[in-house]
C-alpha cells in the first residue's frame, strides 16, 4: 500500500516510467484483488500528475467486493476525497461547497469501514484532510 506514498516526490521522467509500469501491471493482473490494488496506485499517480479525471475513472473501476485486500478499497475512498479537495480548491465558491461535502462523505465512508486496522494506517491522513477541508471552508 505505501508504495504510492512517494509519488509526489518523483520527477517527471520517473513518474512517466512508473505510470507505464502500472499500466502494464493493470493489464497483467490475475485477480480482482491485484487489479484493485494496481488501480488505486494508478489513480494516486494520475492525481499527483494533475489528471484528476483519469484518476477518478480508475477509481470508478475499483471492485468494492474484493475479499483479501480490503485496504485497497478504503484507500480508494480516501483517494476520492483527495480528488474532490483538489477540485474544490480550484472551483467557484458555490460549486466548491458541494465538493467539500463530497470529500467529507468519502472520508466518512473510509473512517466507518469494518474489518480494517484503520488506526494504524489511514486514520492520520483522514484527520489531516478533514482539518484541511475545515480550514479551506472557513476561508473567505
ABEGO torsion letter per residue (X at the ends): XAAAAAAAABBAAAAAAAAAAAAAAAAABABAAAAAAAAAAAAAAAAAAGBAAAAAAAAAABBAABAABAAAAAAAAAAAAAAAAAAAAABBAAAAAAAAAAAAAAAAAAAABBGBBAAAAAAAAAAAAAAAAAAAAABX
